[in-house]
């Protein structure tokens, strides 16, 4: 029995032009910028945070091979975890607009049916380790474990049975993403950041908080964060 079809139940769930203007303000000159679509001059322009990543070093050829395998699997499953977060945001936004429990229940079932038909066959082809990474990344993207998401959409009893089924494959839907204490999770984050920078993956900020640079010091430079 394949556990992955159960996981899909949670899925419902500038360019700018620049003008420099010098104006006098308290006898001090400031450079102001006009951002396209914004009529208010600014002294600074907000830029997205960019990570500067360390060059990868491996203790052995085996460690390098394990990283490459982890990279391939992470790149494969990340879009599904991102989709889970997107669907959850959309679902919650829509449910907030519905008034009755019946309307909310009907809408949830409709989305579940659509997602199952669209993605179930693809998810069935995931390996056990790909399933493990998916469960971790769902927690990274949503801030909730797969178990809790299923519990919210269904019931605690249903989530219990889904977790029991996953346990038969040495998996737990309660497993979270913990790069602070699990080195593999840190390596997964490192893989994501490198592929965000290259444009291979679309960036989505994690719903859980951690300092990537501090974790790099811990795991790569053997310093406590």
Secondary structure, DSSP 8 states (H G I E B T S, - for coil): --SHHHHGGGGT--------EEEEETTEEEEEB--TT--S-BSS--------------SSHHHHHHHHHHHHHHHHHHHHHHHHHHHHHHHHHHHHH--SHHHHHHHHHHHHHHHHHHHHHHHHT--HHHHHHHHHHHHHHHSS-HHHHHHHHS-HHHHHHHHHHHHTTT--TT----TTT-HHHHHHHHHHHHHHHHTSS-----SS---HHHHHHHHTS----
